[in-house]
Amino acid sequence: MIKSERLIHAAYILEHFAQMAEKSRAPDGDRQGDGWGISWIDEENVWQTKKSIQPIWGETSVFSQIPESRLFLVHARSSSFPQHKNEIHFNQPFVEERHGFVFNGLVRGISIPVGPNGSIGSQKIWFLLKGLLRQYEPKTSLIFLKNMLEKNSKAVQALNIGLSDKKNMFAFCWYSENPEYYNLQFYDSPSLKILCSEALEGYDFSPLKTNSILTF
């Protein structure tokens, strides 16, 4: 997630994100090569999104085509199951009229009486979060979501969520295993804020502690 005080092209940051994603491995050894997506706020304050089923590191030439914005959400996907590969609608970010969402984690066996709609875990978590956001402000919604999933899932190994309301960015970091992989990182300067699953080259990142929320 990227937030800037002025309009910027994100290509430079995306290059480093793609390099990080190519090197990164999930705890099971899987690569982040099952597609990628980017959402940004346009000049009319509307979410725009571009997605691909190709690995992000193979499509760096596309980065220069992304318009300037003050806010970007980016996600590189590692599909948990073979039957869910090459399905572009599974690729994040997920956006609606006001909010944009990215997720990295592992939640097994979500079981809630009403809903949640969705074929994969990230879609189900987004469905639940959207319902909470209709009633509560973002930070409260993220806390309620964590409590809901703990009570209604077989196991929550990690729940890392990036959320934006077009103006602010919210990062929720929680994990019980594999801290070296699930520990979120943030960069904070007066003009530029970056939240990422791993530190990016060229920026002085700091770790976000588990069970914490950061707002930019």
FIMAR-343856 format. One line per 5 residues: their letters; for each residue x, y, z of N, C-alpha, C. Coordinates in Angstrom, 1 decimal, always signed. Last residue first. Layout:
a = X,Y,Z,X,Y,Z,X,Y,Z | ... $
***
This chain:
ftlis = -2.3,+5.4,+8.6,-1.6,+6.4,+7.8,-2.6,+7.3,+7.1 | -2.2,+3.2,+11.3,-3.0,+4.1,+10.5,-2.1,+5.2,+9.9 | -1.9,-0.1,+12.4,-1.2,+1.1,+12.0,-2.1,+1.9,+11.1 | -2.5,-2.4,+14.9,-3.1,-1.7,+13.8,-2.3,-0.4,+13.6 | -1.4,-5.6,+16.1,-1.4,-4.2,+16.1,-2.0,-3.6,+14.8 $
ntklp = -0.6,-8.3,+16.2,-1.8,-7.9,+17.0,-1.8,-6.3,+17.1 | +3.0,-7.9,+15.9,+1.7,-8.7,+15.8,+0.7,-8.1,+16.7 | +4.4,-4.8,+14.8,+4.3,-5.9,+15.8,+3.0,-6.6,+15.5 | +6.1,-4.1,+11.9,+4.9,-3.8,+12.6,+4.6,-5.0,+13.5 | +9.5,-3.0,+11.3,+8.5,-4.0,+11.5,+7.3,-3.5,+12.2 $
sfdyg = +10.4,-0.4,+8.9,+10.4,-0.9,+10.3,+9.3,-2.0,+10.4 | +12.6,+0.6,+6.2,+11.4,+0.0,+6.7,+11.6,-0.4,+8.2 | +13.8,+2.7,+4.3,+14.2,+2.3,+5.6,+12.9,+1.9,+6.3 | +14.4,+1.8,+0.8,+13.6,+2.5,+1.9,+13.9,+1.9,+3.2 | +15.8,+0.2,-0.9,+15.8,+1.7,-1.1,+15.0,+2.5,-0.1 $
elaes = +13.8,-2.7,-1.2,+15.1,-2.0,-1.3,+14.9,-0.5,-1.6 | +11.2,-3.2,+1.2,+11.6,-3.0,-0.1,+13.0,-2.3,-0.2 | +10.2,-5.8,+3.5,+10.9,-4.5,+3.3,+11.3,-4.4,+1.8 | +7.0,-7.3,+3.0,+8.5,-7.4,+3.3,+9.1,-6.0,+2.9 | +4.4,-6.4,+2.9,+4.7,-7.7,+3.6,+6.2,-7.9,+3.8 $
clikl = +4.0,-2.9,+3.5,+4.4,-4.0,+2.7,+4.6,-5.3,+3.5 | +3.3,+0.5,+3.2,+3.1,-0.7,+4.0,+3.3,-1.9,+3.1 | +4.5,+3.8,+3.1,+4.4,+2.5,+2.4,+4.2,+1.4,+3.4 | +4.2,+7.2,+2.5,+4.0,+6.1,+3.4,+3.9,+4.8,+2.6 | +5.7,+10.4,+2.1,+5.4,+9.1,+1.5,+5.3,+8.0,+2.6 $
spsdy = +6.3,+12.8,+3.3,+5.6,+12.8,+2.0,+5.2,+11.5,+1.5 | +7.5,+12.2,+5.8,+6.5,+13.2,+5.7,+5.7,+13.2,+4.4 | +7.6,+8.5,+6.0,+8.3,+9.8,+5.8,+7.2,+10.9,+5.7 | +7.8,+5.3,+6.8,+7.0,+6.5,+7.1,+7.9,+7.7,+7.0 | +7.1,+1.9,+6.0,+8.0,+3.1,+5.8,+7.2,+4.3,+6.0 $
fqlny = +6.7,-1.3,+7.5,+6.2,+0.0,+7.1,+7.3,+1.0,+6.9 | +5.8,-4.8,+7.3,+6.8,-3.7,+7.4,+6.2,-2.4,+6.9 | +4.5,-7.7,+9.0,+4.4,-6.6,+8.1,+5.5,-5.5,+8.3 | +5.3,-11.0,+9.2,+5.6,-9.7,+9.9,+5.5,-8.6,+8.9 | +5.2,-13.4,+7.9,+4.0,-12.7,+8.1,+4.1,-11.3,+8.8 $
yepne = +7.8,-14.5,+7.9,+7.1,-14.3,+6.6,+5.9,-13.3,+6.8 | +8.7,-14.6,+10.4,+9.6,-14.0,+9.4,+8.9,-13.8,+8.1 | +6.7,-15.9,+11.9,+6.8,-14.4,+11.9,+7.7,-13.8,+10.9 | +5.2,-18.5,+11.9,+6.0,-18.0,+10.8,+6.2,-16.4,+10.8 | +2.1,-17.9,+13.7,+3.2,-18.7,+13.2,+4.0,-18.0,+12.2 $
sywcf = +0.3,-16.1,+14.3,+0.6,-17.0,+15.4,+1.8,-17.9,+15.0 | -0.4,-12.6,+13.6,+0.0,-13.9,+13.2,+0.4,-14.7,+14.4 | -1.6,-9.6,+12.4,-1.7,-10.6,+13.4,-1.3,-11.9,+12.9 | -2.0,-6.3,+11.5,-1.1,-7.4,+11.5,-1.3,-8.3,+12.7 | -3.6,-4.0,+9.5,-3.8,-4.9,+10.7,-2.9,-6.1,+10.5 $
afmnk = -3.5,-0.8,+8.4,-2.8,-2.1,+8.3,-3.1,-2.8,+9.6 | -5.0,+1.7,+6.5,-5.0,+1.0,+7.8,-4.4,-0.4,+7.5 | -4.9,+4.9,+5.1,-4.5,+3.5,+5.0,-4.5,+2.9,+6.4 | -7.3,+7.4,+4.0,-6.3,+6.9,+4.9,-6.0,+5.4,+4.6 | -8.8,+7.9,+1.6,-8.0,+8.9,+2.2,-6.9,+8.4,+3.1 $
kdslg = -9.9,+5.5,+0.8,-9.6,+6.5,-0.3,-8.7,+7.7,+0.3 | -9.8,+3.8,+2.9,-11.1,+4.4,+2.6,-10.9,+5.6,+1.6 | -8.1,+0.7,+2.8,-8.1,+2.1,+2.6,-9.5,+2.6,+2.3 | -6.2,-1.9,+4.3,-7.5,-1.4,+4.0,-7.4,+0.1,+3.8 | -4.6,-5.0,+4.6,-4.5,-3.6,+4.3,-5.8,-3.1,+3.8 $
inlaq = -4.1,-7.6,+7.0,-5.0,-6.9,+6.1,-4.6,-5.4,+5.9 | -3.3,-10.7,+8.0,-2.7,-9.4,+7.7,-3.6,-8.7,+6.6 | -3.4,-13.2,+9.9,-4.4,-12.3,+9.3,-3.8,-10.9,+9.2 | -2.5,-16.6,+10.3,-2.1,-15.2,+10.1,-3.3,-14.5,+9.4 | -3.8,-18.8,+11.2,-2.4,-18.8,+11.3,-1.9,-17.4,+11.1 $
vaksn = -6.5,-19.8,+12.6,-6.1,-18.6,+12.0,-4.5,-18.5,+12.2 | -8.7,-22.6,+12.3,-7.4,-22.1,+12.7,-7.1,-20.8,+11.9 | -11.4,-22.9,+12.0,-10.7,-24.0,+12.6,-9.3,-23.5,+13.0 | -13.5,-20.1,+13.0,-12.6,-20.8,+12.0,-11.9,-21.9,+12.8 | -14.8,-18.4,+14.7,-15.6,-19.2,+13.7,-14.7,-19.8,+12.6 $
kelmn = -13.2,-17.0,+16.5,-14.3,-17.8,+17.0,-15.0,-18.7,+16.0 | -11.5,-15.7,+14.7,-10.9,-16.6,+15.8,-12.0,-17.5,+16.3 | -13.3,-14.2,+13.3,-12.6,-15.3,+12.6,-12.0,-16.2,+13.6 | -14.1,-12.3,+15.2,-15.1,-13.1,+14.5,-14.4,-14.4,+13.9 | -11.7,-11.0,+15.8,-12.4,-11.7,+16.9,-13.4,-12.7,+16.2 $
klfil = -11.2,-9.8,+13.3,-10.2,-10.7,+13.9,-10.9,-11.6,+15.0 | -13.4,-8.1,+13.1,-13.2,-9.2,+12.1,-12.3,-10.2,+12.7 | -13.1,-6.3,+15.2,-14.2,-7.2,+15.2,-14.0,-8.4,+14.3 | -10.8,-5.0,+14.2,-10.7,-5.7,+15.5,-11.8,-6.7,+15.6 | -11.8,-3.9,+11.9,-10.7,-4.8,+11.8,-10.6,-5.6,+13.1 $
stkpe = -13.8,-2.1,+12.9,-14.1,-3.2,+12.0,-13.1,-4.3,+11.9 | -12.2,-0.3,+14.3,-13.1,-1.1,+15.0,-13.5,-2.3,+14.2 | -10.9,+0.9,+12.0,-10.1,+0.2,+13.1,-11.0,-0.7,+13.9 | -13.2,+2.0,+10.4,-12.2,+0.9,+9.9,-11.5,+0.2,+11.1 | -16.3,+2.2,+12.2,-15.2,+2.8,+11.5,-14.1,+1.7,+11.3 $
yqrll = -19.3,+0.2,+11.4,-18.3,+0.7,+12.3,-17.2,+1.4,+11.5 | -21.2,-0.6,+9.5,-21.6,-0.3,+10.9,-20.6,+0.4,+11.7 | -20.0,-1.3,+7.2,-21.3,-0.6,+7.1,-21.8,-0.1,+8.5 | -17.9,-2.8,+8.0,-17.6,-1.4,+7.6,-18.9,-0.6,+7.4 | -19.0,-5.3,+8.3,-18.6,-4.6,+9.5,-18.4,-3.1,+9.2 $
gkllf = -19.3,-6.0,+5.6,-20.5,-5.9,+6.4,-20.2,-5.1,+7.7 | -16.6,-6.0,+4.7,-17.6,-5.0,+4.2,-18.8,-4.9,+5.0 | -15.7,-8.3,+6.2,-15.2,-6.9,+6.5,-16.1,-5.8,+5.9 | -17.0,-10.4,+4.9,-17.2,-10.1,+6.3,-16.8,-8.7,+6.7 | -15.9,-10.1,+2.3,-17.3,-10.1,+2.5,-17.7,-9.7,+3.9 $
wikqs = -13.1,-10.6,+2.9,-13.6,-9.3,+2.4,-15.1,-9.1,+2.5 | -13.3,-13.2,+3.6,-12.8,-12.2,+4.6,-13.3,-10.8,+4.2 | -14.0,-14.4,+1.2,-14.9,-14.5,+2.4,-14.6,-13.5,+3.4 | -11.8,-13.8,-0.4,-13.2,-13.2,-0.8,-14.1,-13.3,+0.4 | -9.8,-15.2,+0.9,-9.7,-13.7,+0.8,-11.1,-13.1,+0.4 $
gisgn = -10.7,-17.9,+0.6,-10.6,-17.3,+1.9,-10.6,-15.8,+1.8 | -13.1,-18.4,-2.2,-11.8,-18.5,-1.5,-11.7,-17.7,-0.3 | -15.7,-17.8,-2.9,-15.2,-19.1,-3.2,-13.8,-19.4,-2.5 | -18.3,-16.0,-1.2,-17.0,-16.1,-1.7,-16.5,-17.6,-1.9 | -20.2,-14.9,+1.6,-20.1,-15.2,+0.2,-18.6,-15.2,-0.2 $
pgvpi = -20.1,-16.6,+4.8,-19.9,-15.4,+4.0,-19.8,-15.8,+2.5 | -23.7,-16.6,+5.5,-22.6,-16.3,+4.6,-21.3,-17.0,+5.1 | -24.5,-17.2,+8.6,-25.0,-16.4,+7.5,-23.8,-16.0,+6.7 | -22.7,-18.9,+10.3,-24.1,-19.3,+9.8,-24.6,-18.5,+8.7 | -19.4,-19.6,+9.4,-20.3,-18.6,+9.9,-21.7,-18.9,+9.4 $
sigrv = -16.4,-20.8,+9.2,-17.7,-21.4,+9.4,-18.6,-20.4,+10.1 | -13.4,-21.4,+7.6,-14.3,-20.4,+8.1,-15.7,-20.9,+8.1 | -11.0,-23.1,+7.4,-12.3,-23.6,+7.8,-13.2,-22.5,+8.4 | -8.1,-21.1,+8.1,-8.7,-22.4,+7.7,-10.1,-22.6,+8.2 | -6.2,-18.6,+6.9,-7.4,-18.9,+7.8,-8.0,-20.1,+7.3 $
lgnfv = -3.4,-16.8,+6.4,-3.9,-18.2,+6.2,-5.0,-18.4,+7.3 | -2.4,-14.0,+4.4,-2.5,-14.8,+5.6,-3.0,-16.2,+5.3 | -3.1,-10.9,+3.2,-2.1,-11.9,+3.2,-2.2,-12.7,+4.5 | -5.1,-8.6,+1.3,-5.0,-9.6,+2.4,-3.8,-10.6,+2.1 | -6.6,-5.5,+0.7,-5.6,-6.5,+0.3,-5.4,-7.4,+1.5 $
fghre = -9.1,-3.2,-0.5,-8.7,-4.3,+0.5,-7.6,-5.2,-0.1 | -10.9,-0.1,-0.4,-10.0,-1.0,-1.1,-9.4,-2.0,-0.1 | -14.1,+1.5,-0.2,-13.0,+0.9,+0.4,-12.2,+0.0,-0.6 | -16.3,+2.7,-1.8,-15.4,+3.5,-0.9,-14.1,+2.8,-0.5 | -17.2,+0.8,-3.7,-17.3,+2.2,-4.0,-16.3,+3.0,-3.1 $
evfpq = -14.6,-1.7,-3.5,-16.0,-1.3,-3.7,-16.0,+0.2,-3.8 | -12.1,-4.1,-4.4,-12.5,-2.7,-4.1,-14.0,-2.6,-4.2 | -9.3,-6.1,-3.8,-10.8,-6.1,-4.0,-11.2,-4.7,-3.6 | -6.1,-6.4,-5.6,-7.0,-5.9,-4.6,-8.5,-6.1,-4.9 | -6.4,-10.0,-6.0,-6.6,-8.8,-5.3,-5.8,-7.7,-6.0 $
nfhie = -7.9,-12.5,-8.0,-6.8,-11.7,-7.7,-7.2,-10.4,-7.0 | -10.1,-13.9,-8.7,-9.6,-14.2,-7.4,-8.4,-13.2,-7.0 | -10.5,-13.2,-11.3,-11.4,-12.6,-10.3,-11.0,-12.9,-8.9 | -8.7,-14.8,-12.7,-8.4,-13.4,-12.5,-9.3,-12.7,-11.4 | -7.5,-17.7,-12.3,-8.8,-17.2,-12.2,-8.6,-15.7,-11.7 $
nkhqp = -5.1,-19.2,-12.2,-5.6,-18.7,-13.5,-7.0,-18.2,-13.5 | -6.0,-21.5,-9.5,-5.1,-20.7,-10.3,-5.7,-20.2,-11.6 | -7.7,-23.1,-8.2,-8.0,-21.7,-8.1,-6.9,-20.9,-8.8 | -6.7,-25.7,-8.3,-8.0,-25.4,-9.0,-8.3,-23.9,-9.0 | -4.5,-25.7,-6.5,-4.3,-25.7,-8.0,-5.6,-25.3,-8.8 $
fsssr = -4.6,-23.4,-3.8,-5.1,-24.6,-4.4,-4.9,-24.6,-5.9 | -3.6,-20.9,-3.1,-3.5,-22.0,-2.1,-3.8,-23.3,-2.7 | -1.6,-18.7,-5.0,-2.9,-19.5,-4.9,-2.7,-20.7,-4.0 | -0.3,-15.8,-4.4,+0.1,-17.2,-4.3,-1.2,-18.0,-4.1 | -0.1,-12.6,-5.9,-0.9,-13.7,-5.4,-0.1,-15.0,-5.4 $
ahvlf = +0.5,-9.3,-5.0,+1.0,-10.5,-5.7,+0.5,-11.7,-5.1 | -1.0,-6.1,-5.0,-1.0,-7.5,-4.4,-0.4,-8.5,-5.4 | -1.5,-2.7,-4.0,-0.8,-3.7,-4.9,-0.8,-5.1,-4.2 | -2.9,+0.4,-4.1,-2.9,-0.9,-3.4,-2.4,-1.9,-4.4 | -2.2,+3.9,-3.8,-2.1,+2.7,-4.6,-2.2,+1.5,-3.6 $
lrsep = -2.6,+7.4,-4.1,-2.9,+6.2,-3.3,-2.9,+4.9,-4.2 | -2.3,+9.5,-5.7,-1.8,+9.6,-4.4,-1.9,+8.4,-3.5 | -1.1,+8.9,-9.1,-2.2,+8.9,-8.0,-1.5,+9.2,-6.7 | -0.7,+8.5,-12.6,-0.3,+9.1,-11.3,-1.5,+9.0,-10.4 | -1.4,+5.3,-14.2,-1.5,+6.7,-14.1,-1.0,+7.2,-12.7 $
iqsfv = +0.6,+2.8,-15.5,-0.3,+3.1,-14.4,-0.3,+4.6,-14.2 | +2.6,+2.4,-17.4,+1.2,+2.7,-17.9,+0.2,+3.0,-16.8 | +4.8,+1.5,-16.1,+4.8,+2.9,-16.6,+3.5,+3.3,-17.1 | +4.2,-1.2,-15.7,+4.2,-0.3,-14.6,+4.1,+1.2,-15.0 | +4.5,-3.0,-17.7,+3.2,-2.4,-17.6,+3.2,-1.2,-16.5 $
stegw = +7.0,-4.0,-17.5,+6.8,-3.0,-18.6,+5.5,-2.3,-18.4 | +6.9,-6.1,-15.7,+7.3,-4.8,-15.2,+7.1,-3.7,-16.3 | +6.0,-8.7,-15.8,+5.2,-7.6,-16.4,+5.6,-6.2,-16.0 | +7.2,-10.6,-14.3,+7.3,-10.7,-15.8,+6.6,-9.6,-16.5 | +6.7,-10.1,-11.7,+8.0,-9.8,-12.2,+8.2,-10.0,-13.7 $
ipqis = +4.0,-11.0,-11.4,+4.3,-9.6,-11.5,+5.7,-9.2,-12.0 | +2.9,-13.7,-13.5,+3.7,-13.2,-12.4,+4.1,-11.7,-12.5 | -0.5,-13.3,-14.8,+0.9,-13.5,-15.0,+1.7,-13.1,-13.8 | -3.0,-12.5,-14.6,-2.8,-13.8,-14.1,-1.3,-14.2,-14.3 | -3.8,-9.1,-13.6,-3.2,-10.0,-14.5,-3.0,-11.4,-13.8 $
kktqw = -5.6,-6.0,-13.3,-5.2,-7.3,-12.8,-4.6,-8.1,-14.0 | -6.3,-2.7,-12.2,-5.7,-3.5,-13.3,-5.2,-4.8,-12.7 | -8.7,-0.3,-11.3,-8.0,-1.5,-11.0,-7.5,-2.2,-12.3 | -9.7,+2.6,-9.5,-9.5,+2.0,-10.8,-8.6,+0.8,-10.5 | -12.0,+4.4,-7.5,-11.0,+3.3,-7.6,-10.9,+2.8,-9.1 $
vneed = -12.2,+7.9,-7.7,-12.8,+6.6,-8.0,-11.7,+5.6,-8.1 | -11.6,+10.6,-7.9,-11.6,+10.0,-6.6,-12.4,+8.6,-6.6 | -11.0,+11.6,-10.3,-12.4,+11.7,-9.9,-12.6,+11.1,-8.5 | -8.4,+10.8,-10.8,-8.6,+12.2,-10.5,-10.1,+12.5,-10.1 | -8.3,+7.6,-9.0,-8.1,+8.4,-10.1,-8.5,+9.9,-9.8 $
iwsig = -6.5,+5.5,-6.9,-7.6,+6.5,-6.9,-7.3,+7.4,-8.1 | -5.9,+2.0,-7.8,-5.5,+3.4,-7.5,-6.7,+4.3,-7.5 | -4.7,-1.3,-7.6,-5.8,-0.4,-7.6,-5.3,+1.0,-7.2 | -3.3,-4.2,-9.1,-3.1,-2.9,-8.6,-4.4,-2.1,-8.7 | -2.3,-7.7,-9.0,-3.3,-6.6,-9.3,-2.8,-5.3,-8.6 $
wgdgq = -1.2,-10.9,-10.3,-1.1,-9.7,-9.5,-2.2,-8.7,-9.8 | -0.3,-14.4,-10.5,-1.0,-13.2,-10.9,-0.8,-12.0,-9.9 | +1.1,-16.3,-9.0,-0.2,-16.6,-9.6,-1.0,-15.4,-9.9 | +3.5,-16.2,-7.6,+3.5,-16.1,-9.1,+2.2,-16.4,-9.8 | +5.1,-16.3,-5.2,+4.0,-15.4,-5.4,+3.8,-15.1,-6.9 $
rdgdp = +5.7,-19.8,-4.6,+6.1,-18.5,-5.0,+4.8,-17.6,-5.2 | +5.8,-22.0,-1.7,+5.2,-21.6,-2.9,+5.6,-20.1,-3.3 | +6.8,-22.9,+0.7,+7.7,-22.9,-0.4,+7.1,-22.3,-1.7 | +5.1,-22.6,+2.8,+5.1,-23.9,+2.2,+6.0,-24.0,+1.0 | +5.5,-19.9,+3.5,+6.0,-20.9,+4.4,+6.0,-22.3,+3.8 $
arske = +6.4,-18.4,+0.3,+5.5,-18.7,+1.4,+6.0,-19.7,+2.3 | +9.1,-16.4,-0.7,+8.5,-17.8,-0.7,+7.6,-17.9,+0.5 | +10.5,-13.9,-2.9,+9.7,-14.3,-1.7,+9.2,-15.7,-1.9 | +11.5,-13.1,-5.3,+12.4,-13.8,-4.3,+11.6,-14.4,-3.2 | +9.4,-11.8,-6.5,+10.0,-12.9,-7.2,+10.9,-13.7,-6.3 $
amqaf = +8.8,-9.8,-4.7,+7.8,-10.9,-4.9,+8.5,-12.1,-5.6 | +11.0,-8.1,-5.0,+10.7,-8.7,-3.7,+9.8,-9.9,-3.9 | +10.6,-7.2,-7.6,+11.8,-7.9,-7.2,+11.6,-8.7,-5.9 | +8.1,-5.9,-7.3,+8.2,-7.1,-8.1,+9.4,-7.9,-7.8 | +8.9,-3.8,-5.6,+7.9,-4.8,-5.1,+8.0,-6.0,-6.0 $
heliy = +10.6,-2.4,-7.3,+11.2,-3.1,-6.1,+10.2,-4.1,-5.5 | +8.7,-1.6,-9.2,+9.9,-2.4,-9.6,+10.5,-3.1,-8.4 | +7.0,-0.1,-7.6,+6.5,-1.3,-8.2,+7.6,-2.2,-8.6 | +8.6,+2.2,-7.2,+8.2,+1.4,-6.1,+7.8,+0.0,-6.6 | +8.6,+3.1,-9.9,+9.9,+2.9,-9.2,+9.6,+1.9,-8.0 $
aahil = +5.9,+3.5,-10.6,+6.7,+2.5,-11.3,+7.9,+2.1,-10.5 | +4.0,+5.3,-9.7,+4.4,+4.3,-8.7,+5.4,+3.3,-9.3 | +4.0,+8.8,-9.9,+4.0,+7.5,-10.6,+4.6,+6.5,-9.7 | +2.0,+10.9,-7.7,+3.3,+10.2,-8.1,+3.0,+9.1,-9.1 | +0.8,+13.7,-6.2,+0.6,+12.8,-7.3,+2.0,+12.2,-7.6 $
reski = +1.6,+13.9,-2.7,+1.4,+14.5,-4.0,+1.2,+13.4,-5.0 | +1.8,+12.4,-0.5,+1.2,+13.7,-0.3,+0.9,+14.4,-1.6 | +0.9,+8.9,-0.9,+1.8,+10.0,-1.1,+1.1,+11.3,-0.9 | +0.9,+5.6,-0.1,+0.2,+6.8,+0.1,+1.2,+8.0,+0.0 | +0.5,+2.2,-0.8,+1.4,+3.4,-1.0,+0.5,+4.6,-0.9 $
m = +0.8,-1.2,+0.0,+0.0,+0.0,+0.0,+0.9,+1.2,+0.0 $
***
